[in-house]
Amino acid sequence: MQVDDTTVDIAGMWRPGTRTPLVFLHGFGSTKEDYADVVQQVHLADHAVLAFDAPGCGATACSKLDGLSIPFLVDVADRVLANQDVGRFYLIGHSMGGLVGLLLAERHPSRVVGFVNIEGNLAPEDCVFSRQIISDFDPASEGSFGALRDRVWRSGSYSSALFAASLEHKVHSQAVRPLCESLVHFSDHASLLTRFLDLPFPRMLMYGEQNASLTYLPELARHGVQLVSIDHSGHFPMYANAPAMWSGISRFVASSEDQTPAG
């Protein structure tokens, strides 16, 4: 597809279904395969499924990696939904994908049935990793990915070593800085927490127990956002405790499913 002046060749996975589609958006340094085990979830078996590699990540090709930004990822997601003729849908986004999902949901509030935000960016405190990349990562340096991998590997959080081991195989070096710079900009200046609270449909924030100190959790609870803490997990519940993550997603979908036919 052509988005503005950029050519994007999307690598994705799609399953047709008779119930409301589930649209999955992965995080920085991850791919659509984070969600491939949706096919193992009995309670989600009738739902259509859409997931794809964001530009700069996985097997998706993009002609202008240095021009990547969060708004561009939102535009691409919008085009993918149109291409697959998705009408109303559930939105499930992790980390960077949670931020992309928030901005996508603002565009189409009447089409989103519910939003599961998994460790998505809502405030400046969510950008520790991204800020380090902006200050340290040089795509022209052969050692940058190694240094980044080592720092993440040694962070001490659940699944950090697993994430670090595949990082340079899942995100293109030229995409690292522009994506992280855009992540930090939106987290610092775009009032994301207020915008998340203003969304007019059911919302869940899922977070790893290692991040239970996030300062905005009480405010989310006061505004009716469902909070789900995933045991034995940090930023990556799909790696550290996938059964608990899928159980939370399945419960959320079951509680808000409106019987809308797929598409």
C-alpha positions in Angstrom: 0.0 0.0 0.0 1.0 3.6 -0.5 0.7 5.8 2.7 1.5 9.4 1.9 4.8 9.2 0.0 5.8 5.9 1.6 5.4 2.4 0.2 4.5 -0.3 2.8 4.2 -4.0 2.2 2.4 -5.5 5.1 3.1 -8.9 6.6 0.1 -10.0 8.6 -2.1 -12.8 9.8 -5.8 -12.9 9.3 -8.5 -15.4 10.4 -12.1 -14.9 9.4 -14.8 -15.4 12.0 -18.5 -15.0 12.8 -18.0 -12.6 15.7 -16.5 -9.2 16.2 -12.9 -9.0 15.0 -10.0 -8.8 17.4 -7.3 -6.4 16.1 -3.9 -6.8 17.7 -1.1 -4.2 17.7 2.3 -5.2 18.9 4.9 -3.2 20.7 8.4 -1.8 19.8 10.8 -4.6 19.1 8.0 -7.2 18.8 6.0 -8.7 15.9 2.5 -10.1 15.1 3.7 -13.5 16.5 3.2 -12.1 20.0 -0.5 -12.9 19.4 -0.3 -16.0 17.2 -1.5 -18.2 20.1 -4.9 -16.6 19.8 -5.7 -19.7 17.8 -5.3 -21.7 21.0 -7.9 -19.7 22.9 -11.2 -21.6 23.0 -13.2 -18.7 24.2 -12.1 -16.5 21.3 -12.5 -19.2 18.6 -15.4 -17.6 16.7 -13.8 -14.1 16.5 -12.1 -12.9 13.4 -8.5 -12.0 14.0 -6.2 -9.4 12.5 -2.5 -8.8 13.5 0.3 -7.4 11.4 3.9 -6.3 11.7 4.2 -2.5 12.0 6.4 -0.7 9.5 10.1 -1.1 10.6 9.3 -4.3 12.4 9.2 -8.0 11.6 8.6 -8.9 8.0 6.8 -5.7 6.9 8.7 -3.7 4.3 8.8 0.1 4.4 10.5 2.4 1.9 11.2 5.3 4.3 12.2 4.0 7.7 13.7 7.3 8.9 10.3 8.9 8.5 8.5 6.5 10.8 6.4 8.0 13.6 3.4 7.1 15.8 1.0 9.0 13.6 2.3 7.1 10.5 1.7 3.8 12.3 -1.8 4.9 13.0 -2.4 5.8 9.4 -1.1 2.3 8.3 -3.3 0.6 10.9 -6.3 2.5 9.5 -5.5 1.4 6.0 -5.0 -2.2 7.0 -8.5 -2.2 8.7 -10.0 -0.8 5.5 -8.2 -3.3 3.3 -9.6 -6.2 5.4 -13.0 -4.6 5.5 -13.1 -4.5 9.3 -16.1 -2.7 10.7 -16.5 -2.8 14.4 -13.7 -4.4 16.3 -12.0 -5.1 19.6 -8.6 -3.4 20.0 -5.7 -5.1 21.9 -2.4 -3.2 21.9 0.8 -3.7 23.8 3.3 -1.0 24.7 3.8 1.1 21.5 0.8 -0.8 20.1 -1.2 0.5 23.0 -0.4 4.1 22.1 -1.1 3.5 18.4 -4.4 1.8 19.5 -5.4 4.8 21.6 -4.9 7.2 18.7 -6.7 4.8 16.3 -9.6 4.5 18.7 -10.0 8.3 18.9 -10.5 8.3 15.1 -13.2 5.6 15.2 -14.8 5.7 18.6 -18.1 4.3 17.3 -16.3 1.3 15.8 -14.4 0.1 18.8 -16.3 -2.3 21.0 -13.6 -2.4 23.7 -9.9 -1.7 24.2 -7.4 -3.9 26.1 -4.3 -1.7 26.7 -1.4 -3.9 27.7 1.4 -1.8 29.3 0.7 0.9 26.7 2.2 4.4 26.9 0.0 6.8 28.9 2.5 9.0 30.7 6.1 10.1 30.7 7.0 7.4 33.3 6.3 4.8 30.6 9.3 5.8 28.5 12.4 4.8 30.5 13.5 2.3 27.8 12.7 4.7 24.9 14.6 7.6 26.4 17.7 5.5 26.8 17.6 4.6 23.2 17.3 8.2 22.0 20.4 9.1 24.0 22.5 6.1 23.2 21.5 4.4 19.9 23.4 5.1 16.7 22.1 3.1 13.7 25.5 3.7 12.0 27.4 2.0 14.8 27.8 -1.8 14.6 27.9 -2.0 18.4 24.7 -0.1 19.1 22.4 -3.1 18.9 24.7 -5.1 21.1 24.9 -2.4 23.7 21.1 -2.0 23.7 20.6 -5.8 23.9 23.0 -6.1 26.8 21.3 -3.3 28.8 17.8 -4.8 28.3 19.1 -8.3 29.0 20.5 -7.1 32.4 17.5 -5.0 33.4 16.2 -7.6 35.9 12.6 -7.5 34.7 10.6 -10.6 33.7 11.3 -11.8 30.2 13.8 -9.0 29.5 16.5 -11.4 28.3 14.1 -13.2 26.0 13.0 -9.9 24.5 16.6 -8.7 24.2 17.8 -11.8 22.4 15.6 -11.2 19.4 15.5 -7.4 19.3 17.8 -6.8 16.4 16.0 -9.5 14.4 12.6 -7.9 14.9 13.2 -4.2 14.4 15.2 -2.5 11.6 18.1 -0.4 12.9 16.9 2.6 10.9 13.5 2.4 12.6 14.8 2.5 16.2 15.4 6.2 16.8 12.4 7.7 14.9 10.0 5.3 16.6 11.4 5.9 20.1 11.6 9.7 19.6 7.9 9.7 18.6 7.0 7.5 21.5 8.7 9.8 23.9 7.2 12.9 22.3 3.6 11.6 22.6 4.1 10.3 26.1 5.5 13.6 27.3 3.3 16.1 25.5 0.0 14.5 24.2 -2.1 14.2 27.4 -2.5 10.5 26.7 -3.9 9.6 30.1 -6.8 12.1 29.7 -7.5 10.9 26.2 -7.6 7.3 27.3 -10.0 8.1 30.1 -12.2 10.0 27.6 -12.7 7.0 25.3 -16.4 6.1 25.3 -16.3 2.3 25.4 -15.0 -0.4 27.9 -11.3 -0.2 28.6 -8.9 -2.5 30.4 -5.3 -1.7 31.4 -3.3 -4.9 31.8 0.1 -4.5 33.5 2.8 -6.8 34.9 3.1 -7.1 38.7 6.6 -5.5 38.5 4.9 -2.3 37.3 2.3 -2.1 40.1 3.8 1.2 41.2 2.6 3.1 38.1 1.3 6.4 39.5 -1.8 6.6 37.3 -3.4 3.3 38.3 -5.6 4.8 41.0 -6.9 7.4 38.6 -7.8 4.8 36.0 -9.7 2.8 38.7 -11.6 5.9 39.8 -12.7 6.3 36.2 -14.0 2.8 35.7 -11.1 1.3 33.7 -10.7 -2.4 34.5 -7.2 -3.0 35.9 -5.6 -6.5 35.6 -2.3 -7.2 37.2 -0.4 -10.2 35.6 1.5 -12.2 38.2 5.1 -13.2 37.5 5.4 -10.6 34.8 6.8 -7.2 33.9 6.4 -5.3 30.6 5.9 -8.5 28.6 3.1 -10.6 29.9 2.8 -12.5 26.5 6.3 -14.0 27.3 6.3 -14.2 31.1 2.7 -15.3 31.8 0.8 -15.9 28.6 -2.0 -17.9 30.1 -2.9 -15.1 32.5 -2.8 -12.5 29.6 -5.1 -14.6 27.4 -7.4 -15.3 30.3 -7.7 -11.5 30.9 -8.4 -10.8 27.3 -11.0 -13.5 27.0 -12.8 -12.3 30.1 -12.9 -8.8 28.8 -14.2 -9.8 25.4 -16.9 -12.0 27.0 -18.0 -9.2 29.3 -18.4 -6.6 26.5 -19.3 -8.6 23.4 -22.2 -7.1 21.6 -23.0 -9.9 19.2 -22.0 -7.7 16.3 -21.2 -9.9 13.2 -17.7 -9.9 12.0 -16.9 -7.0 9.6 
